[in-house]
């Protein structure tokens, strides 16, 4: 990954085409919970609405 000098502005990124649109069904997926057990997003929330938060730790 290239290092961007701090005295230069960051490049602009267009996020319009990234991820599902507001109101669009989120893709089917299973992710591990805090105990390592796989959780199916759609099965877990049933017909209720949900919010997906992706947290990328700096410890990797």
N, C-alpha and C positions, 0 to 999 in steps of 0.2 A: 504494500500500500504506500503510495507516495506521500511524503510529508509536505504539508502546505505551510509555507512561512507565515508567521503570525502578523506580519506587516502587510499582507495581501488579503483582499476580501475573499471569502469563501465562494466557490462557484455556485450558481443558482441551480436548483434541482426541481424538475417538474414532477410532482407526485400525483397529478391528476389521473394517470392511467395505472396507478399501483393499487392493488388490493380491490376488494369488492366495493361497489358503490353503496351509499347510504340506502338502507332498506333492502338491499340485495341479500339473498341467502348466503351465509358464510359456507365455504367449502366443508365437506365432511372430513373430519380429522379426529384423531385420538392423540392426546398429549399426556405426559406423566404429571401426576399431582406431586405434592411435596413429599409423599411417601414412596414415589416411584411407581404407583399403580396407574395403568392407562385409564383415562377418562374419555368417553365419547361425548363430544360437545353437544350434539343434538339430542342424544338419548338422555343425558343428564338434565338438560333444561326443559325437556318435554316440549310443550307448545308455548312456553313463556319466552319473553324476549330476553336477550342476554347481551353482555358486553365482554369483549375479549381484550385483555390487556397483555401485551407482550413486553416482558421486562428482560433486557439483556444485561447480565451482570458484567462488571468490569473484571471479575475474577475468572478468567478462562485462559 
